Amino acid sequence: MNNYNMTLPNYSIGEQAYQDIPRFCRKWGSRAVMIGGKTAMEKAADRIAEAAQGITLTGRLWYGGEASYENVAALQAREEVQQADMIFAVGGGKALDTCKTLADKLGKPVFTFPTIASNCACCTCVAIMYTPEGTFIEPYFFDNAPVHAFINTQLLAEAPEQFLWAGMGDTYAKFYEATISARGEQPEHFKALGLAMASMCTEPIFRFGEAAFADNKTHQPSEAFREVVLAICVSTGLVSIMLTKDHTPDYNSGLAHACFYTWTSIGIEEHHLHGEIVAFGVLVCLLYDGQKAEYARVRDFNARVGLPVRLADLDLTLADTMTQQIAGMSDVRHYPYKVDPERLQEVFAEIERG
């Protein structure tokens, strides 16, 4: 049996999370480059700089607008990046994934500062990479997770509520996709642990999601909001790390994400968020798998909070589903059965009938 090691991210969460920056970052050096999205930097950069006592910022850089290898290469050539001991990654999933990939290629530690609660990128050791035009290419894996995630709930509560809304859909997908992918197998300890933890990606969403969404609308970092943020950013991140370690097999994805990645080729992200699309993909996933009760549960939740329940909610029709491509995606390669495009089309039709 091979040896293995596991590196997990640390995190601080709360309205004063940035006060922990000196404690966890100064041991890695005295110079950091801050890289992120434009809006994210406007909202968070000054707060981070003020809290980062004893750390000099070599620069504040835009990540480039897409999680692409081209943007990583451009940042890698910047003097501000080369001079830094560490990278401060600020923003949403694509900004964080760009910075994590950059840090991996440079061998520098990366610290994450999520500014929206839409995904688990702040804690994972994978980046989802795209072409400069926004079409999905591949997941890029690395051995180490971010050193520390600073999750400022006040800042996240000030963000538009549609990001938390979409994040809930991306989060509950983890449990359903992982448990289907691992069905009938006896995984190694770390993957079994990830599967056991996966329910923490669903139950807090269904218990606290509606209240958290309402509190986000009024910018209140309530207890319900905090619980949902923890599910989106931390629980899902930890499960992702455990389920993707060694990548063979990879239980981390499934039919819901196969729908999303297929539809990136037709530009669906121009008008819809990742988690919003994945939330609809979960309905496809559950109905195809014959989980009628869970399908009804998720559809009811989606309807209550306004997440998609029909293709039209994503500006798609039955003619747009691309079932052949979905069935051929790597996300369903490890499913316990082969996804059949004709059966998949029937599932889409059934969803449309309500």
N, C-alpha and C positions, 0 to 999 in steps of 0.2 A: 504493500500500500504506500502511495506517495505521501510525503510530508506536505503540509500546506500551512499558510499563515493567513490571518484575516486582519485587515486594517479597517476600522470603523471611524466615522467622523465624530468629533465632539460638536456640541452646539450650545449656544446660549439663546434663550428665548424670553421675551418680555419687553416692556416698554423702555427699559434701560439696558437692553442687550449690548449696545455699543460700548458701554462702560467697561466691558470685559476685554476690549481690544488689547490694551497694553499687557494684561496678564497672559494672554495666550499667543501674542504675536512677537513681542520683543525678544523672546528667546531665539527667534529665527533670523534676527538681524535688525538693522535700524533704518532700512530704506524699502519702501513699497511703491509699486506703481498701481494706480487705480484705473481700472478699465471697465467700461460698462456701456449701457444704453444711454441715449441722450436724455430722455425724461428721467430715467433712474438716477443719473448723475445729478441732475438738477434738484431732485428731491433728497438724495442721500449723501452726496459727496461732502458737503460742508459739515454735516453731522458726524460723518465718519472721521474726517480730518480733525475736527475739534476733540473727539474722544481719543484719537490715536496718539496719546502723549508719548514722546520719546521716539516717534517714528517719522522720518522725513519722507514726503511724497516726491518721487522723481518726476511724476507727471499724472495728468488726468486725461485718459484717452478714450475715444469712442471705439467700440469693438468692431464696427464696420457694418452692422445691420443684418448680418446673416451668419449662422454658425457654419462657416465654410473653411476649408483648408487654405484658400487664398487669403482670407482675412487673418488667419493664424500666422501665415508666412509674413504678411505685411507687418503685423505687430511684432513678430520675432526680430525683425530688422530694425525696430525703433530703438534709439539710444536710451530712452527713458526706461524701456523694458530691460535692456541689457544691464543697466546700472542698478536695477532693483534687486534686493535680496528675496523679495516675496511679491506675490500678485494678489491684489485686492479685487475680486470679481464682484461687480455690482449690477443688479438688474434682474431680468427674467431669464427663462430657460436658455435661450439662444446666446445671450451675453455670457451667462455662467459657463455654458458648454464650450464656447470659444476660449474663454480664459482657462478652463481646466485642461483643454487640449494644448494650449500654449504652454502652460506650466509643466505638463508632462513632457513635451518636446524639449523644454529648456532644463528640466530637472530642478525646478524651483517650487517651493511650497505655495499653495493657493488657499486663500481664505475667501469664503463666500458671504455676500451680503444681499440676500434676496429682497427685492422691492415689491414683488407681487407674489401672492400665494397661489400660483397656478400649476406648479409641478414640483418634483422632488430633486431638481438639478443641483440644488445647493448642497446635497449630501451624497450624491452618487459618484461612482467611479466609471461612468460611461458618459459619452457625449454623443448626441444625435447630430450627424453631419449632413449638410445639404450642399447642393451646387450654389454658386452665387445668385442664381435665379430663383432658388427656393425649392428645388426638387430634392427629395430625400435621396441620399447616397447610401449611408451605412451607419451603424453604431460604431463608435471608436472607443475601445476599452483601454483602461489603464489600471495598474496594480493598486494605486493608492487613492483613497477618497480625499476630498478636501480636508485640510488639517482641522478646520473649525468653521462652523456656520454661525453667523450672527443674525438672529431672526428677530428683528425689531417689530413687535406686534403693533405698535402705534403707527409706524410707517406703513405697514401692510394694511392696516384698517383705513388709512387715508387713501389707498389706491382704489381705482374704480372696481366696483363689486363684481363686474363680469369676469375678472381674473380668478377670484375665489370660486365663483360659480363654475367656471370651466375646470378649475383645479379639482373640484369635488368629483367630476366625471372621470378625470384621468386617474384619480386615486382609487375609487371603488373598482375600477377595471382590474387593478393589480390582483385582487383576491380571485376573481373569476377566471382570469386568464391563467394565472399560476396554477390553480388547483386543477384546471382542465389539462394543462400541459404536463403536469406531473402524475396524472391519474394512472393507477396501477403499478407504480414504480416504488422502489425503496431507495430514496436518495441518500447521499452522504449527509453527515450530521449538519453541516452548515446550511445545506439546502433544505433539509427537514426543518431546521430552526426557522428559516425564512418562510417556509410554508405555514408553520404553526403561528407565526406572527402576522400572516397576511390578513387575518380577520380584522386586525387593527386598521386596515385600510378601508374597511366597509362600515363596520358598526358605528364608529364615531360620526361618519358622514350622515348615516340615516338617523342617528339620534340627535345630533346637534346642527346638522346642515342648514335647515330652514332658519333657525334662530341666528346662526352665524351669518348667513346671507343678509338677513334683515339688519343685523347690527353693523355689518360692513357698509350698508347703505347710509347709515348715520355716523359712520367713522368711529364706532365704539369697539375698542379691543376687549370685548367681554370674555367671560370664561368659555362660552360656547364658541366664540370666534377663535380663541386660543386652541381649543381642542381640535377644531377642524384644521387649523394651520399646522398643528403637530401631526395630524394624520397625513396631510398633503406633503409636507416638507420632510418630516423625519421618519414616520412609520414606513411610508412608501419607499423612501430612500434606503433605509436599512434592509427592507425586504429585497429591493432591487440588487443591492450589493451581494447579498447572500445567494440570490437565485442566478446571478450572472457570473459568479466566481468560477473560473476555469472554463466557462462558456460551453461545457459539454456535459450534459445537455443544458440548454438555456431555457429555464421555465419562466422567464421574465416577461414574455410577450404572448400574443395570441391573436385571435380573429379580430378583436376590436381594433388593435393597432394595425393589423394588416389592412383593414379598411382605410384607416387614416393615411398610412404611408402610400397606398395605391392612389388615393385621391389627391395627394400633394402634386401629382403629375398634371392635374387639371387645374391647379391653382386654387384649391379650396381654402388655403390659409389666407388668401387675400381678404376674405370676408368672415371667416369663422376661426375660432381658437382651437388649438390642439385638443384640449380636454373636452371641449364642447363636441367635437367630432367623435372622439373616443367614447363619450357617453352614449352616443347613438350606436357606436360599434358594439358596445356591451349588450344592447338589446339584440343585435344580430348574433353575437356570440352565444347568448343564453338560449335564444329560440332555436338556433341550429343545434345546440347541445341537448335540447329537450328539457331544459330546466324551466318549466312553465311557471311555477310558483315564484321563483326568483325573477324571472322575466316580468311578471306582473308587479312585483315589489319595486323593481328598478324603474319600470315605466311609470308607475304611480308617483314615485319620488321625482322623476324627471318632469312630469306634468305639473307637480306642485311648485317646483322652483323655476320652471321655464326652460329646462334642458330639452334637447330634441327628442321627439317621439315619432317623427315621420321624416322621410327623405326631404320633403318640402321645407322642413325647418333648416336644412342645410343647402337649400337652393338646388337640390338634386331631384331627378325623377328616376323611375325604374330603368329608363334607357341609359342612365349615367353610371350604373352601379359597378361596371367593370369587374364582374364576378370571376372571369377567367384569370385576371391579373391578381385579384385578392387571393384566390385559391393557390396561386403559385408563389406567394410571398414567403420569405424565410421565417416570418413570425409564426406560421402554422406548420412548419416543417416537423416540429416535435409533438404535434398533437397526437392523441391516441387513435385518431382515425384520419383518413384523407378527406380534405374538404373538397366537396364536389360542386363545381360551378352551377350546375343546373339546380341542385338542391338549394344552393345559396340564393339563387334567383327566386325560388319559391319562398324562402324565408323573408326576403325583402318585400315580396308581394303580400305576405301575411301581415307583416308589420304595417304596411300601408293600409290594409283593410281595418286596422285598429283592433 
